[in-house]
Amino acid sequence: MEQKQRNNSVCDRLPPLSAKYPWFVAQNLEAKYEEDIRDKLFYTIHEPLSQYRCRIPELRGKHIRACFHGWVILCDYPHNVNVMWSLWNPNTSKLIRLPPLKKKLRYFDECCLSTSPDDPRSMFMLTTNYKKPTIVLCQLDCKTSNPRWIEMSYTKEFRSLTNGVDGSLCNLTCCNGKVYALSLAKNQVPHVIEVDIVVTDKQVVINLLKLVSIPHACFNKCPQWIIYPGVNYFLKGSCTDLFCIAIGYEDKIMRTVADMYLSKLNMTSMTWEEMKDLKDAIFFIKFFRGKVSIYYRQEIASKFGGYIHIMNEMDTVIYSYNINYRTLSISSMPQLVQTSQVSSLVMLECRLEGDHHADSEQQEDERDDRILVRSVKDHAFQINGPVDESHLLNIPFHVLEMIMDLCVGVEYMKFRATCRHCNLVAPPRQWSNKKVLSRLQTYSLVSPWLMVLDKHQGIITFTDPMLGDNYFIKTPQELIGSQIYCSRYGWLLMYKIDGALVFFNPFTNDVRELPHVSHLDSFCFSAPPTSPNCMVVGFRLIEDLHICIHFLAGEPSWQIINLDPYDFRFPTFCGGDLYVLCDKHFFIQTYNGKGIHVFKNMGQEDNIWESVTDEAPKSCCTTRAKRFLAKCDKHCFLVVMGEFGKSIEVFNLNDSKNEWEKVDGLGKHMIYISSSTCLCIEAKAPHMENKIYFPRLHSGKIVFYSLETCRYHTFNGTMVEESLVDLTKTEYHTNPHVWIEPSWS
């Protein structure tokens, strides 16, 4: 068993680090005492107790800069007259010292080791834009008796790629023994550049070859054509693979991560391919003082693989993106790392050889699991043939069909998911039979469900907030990849990939196409599409605000109204009036609407647009806030959520005074929040009321905020469990998702 060690003791050598975890090395270069600067903290984010404080002789007085090919890159700190760089191998303890580098070249942006030092082609490279774009390199060929630093500008070569536009290279990385980078030039799309440097006794030649532009990041933002306020692209190579990571942010300062997109370059066709699974590998991205470090590690324990982790110097949290499930989670940095005021952090990309016991222990656990599962399936149930079938197979087929004729709603969905045989007995239904519909009208669910569209698997997942049950159905082929704009009455308003606007009822599989309209930013509709009174309203903001109105029972066209430019969010019908959360437009979609506007008599000649209030309520929130509007009967609620959910405030609009009033509870109401639609309905069970439900998961269960306890919880049946102070340790779907009230009509 691996020894767990805290920071109350100090090791003088590399500790026995388990190979199943990704390990980090942290140090505080600004510590008050010299011994604190010398100390290196080895830790893993997956085992907070596995922490080691070390004073390794090879690392004394060294600043840990990066890690390539299993070698840790070091430089002296603070700088002497000349800057000393060295390479350290944690497995062999071998240390390679490079020749002194002139102090004038100490200002560098990035470093890169092209191949392992054992390779005669190996070069250590630095880039800087201090005065002009420059590469500084040192050959590591062991046959070279007198290694030297070579400095050269690549301004001329770069301009030849950009039609004379100045710029620089960034994100230096390597794979297949070659060095790659991204081009950075004003008003030009970044491209992948192959950096080829040939060094001879007489000259140094640098060649920059433009390969391919960065991939188009298919973020799951709705609408897709409105870009995130900030998007970053990063290049990372490993062995024979070259990856590109795109990160979308909710804010201009690129602090709050909203979505990610990972692709890999096909070296044969020179085209980008989206990565749908990382298996047992992870990425780790660290931002610090304007610089970014990207690490990639393969072959860790499978339960820790498949993630992109991001750490921002402005936060004490780690964003973790699960590539397979398209979920984004937030977790706190280890407390010891926070209190140590870490100013340097590096992930070891090498596979550590000091602890093979963990690997064998994991393999033994997996073997035991397989034996246990086999014994249960074969012995306990005594099933001959496929082990995943049900005892329902003992019932005659025609009897099962008779049973299914009496089932509706969730019972029907559960039966279909029991086994393959039951799936054949209960095919997908169009709930149009009058007798069935009469039973469904009395069929009542306690809560809306969270619906998620998986564009890769073509699966729709429904999650019940109270029971925690998941239901799965196939997405109609024509709707795979579509975006959700609005959810009401059990129907979704969606844009298909081909640009068609459609209504979709996932419970009846009914798809109804609307007349063509240019892409709009937000939507709402007044009644179910089955009603002749259904009116669809959409908003588009280019230079002026365009309101587009369509009556399903009228002509197949859209009525267009032009207004002053405002940013409208969360449009909600109440009777014949349409309420919206609004703000002056900043040409990006935000969550910071302040006022309430109302459109009265929408769709009629005497329609009126008026401002109810342009002022935001006085909030106690001290961090960046998101605002959500939910309308129900006579209530117009505004939910103000602080960063990471650290604070929640609810305001109700006083119609007589046209101003916000803070409330401590929702009474018998409950609010369901998502990025496109917020629902406010009266609770059908006492334990559901006075709560705000979020599209977030904790241990696979829906998270809600109780205005009674002022904390976050989950349900276990009707019992309230867990108690969270904020939304860290929760997961968020980046796939299209929304709350929906199940409707079979």
TAKA-V148508 format. One line per field, one symbol per residue. burial: b if it has 24 or more other ideal C-beta (glycine too) atoms within 12 Angstrom, else e. A space follows every 50 residues. Layout:
burial = ???
//
This chain:
burial = ebeebebeeebeebbbbbbbbbbbbbbbbeeeeeebbbbbbbbbbbbeeb bbbbbbebbbbbbbbbbbbbbbbbbbbeeeeebbbbbbbbeeeebbebbe beeebbebbbbbbbbbbeeebbbbbbbbbeeebbbbbbbbeeeeeebebb bbbbbebbeebbeeeebbbbbbbbbeebbbbbbbbeeeebbbbbbbbebe eeebebebebbbebbebbbbbbbbebebbebbbbbbbbbebbbbbbbbbb beebbbbbbbbbbbbeeeeeebebbeebebbbbbbbbeeebbbbbbbbbb beebbbbbbbbbbebbbbbbbbbbbbbbbbbbbbebbeebebbbbbbbbb bbebbeebbeebeeeeeeeeeeeeeeeeeeeeeeeeeeeeebeeeeeeeb eeebeebbbbbbbbbbbbbebbbebbeebebeeeebeeebeebebbbbbb bbbbbeeebbbbbbbbbbbbbebebbeebbbbbbbbbbbbbbbbbbeeee bbbbbbbbebbbbbeebebbbbbbbbbbbbeeebbbbbbbbeeebbbbbb bbeeeeebbebebeebbbbbbbbbeebbbbbbbebeebbbbbbbbbbbbe ebbeeeeebeebbeebbebebeebbbbbbbbbeebbbbbbbbbbbbbbbb bbbeeeeeebeebebbbebbbbbbbbbbbbbebeeebbbbbbbbbbbbeb bbbbbbbeeebbbbbeeeebebebebbbbbbbbbbbbbbbbbbbb
//
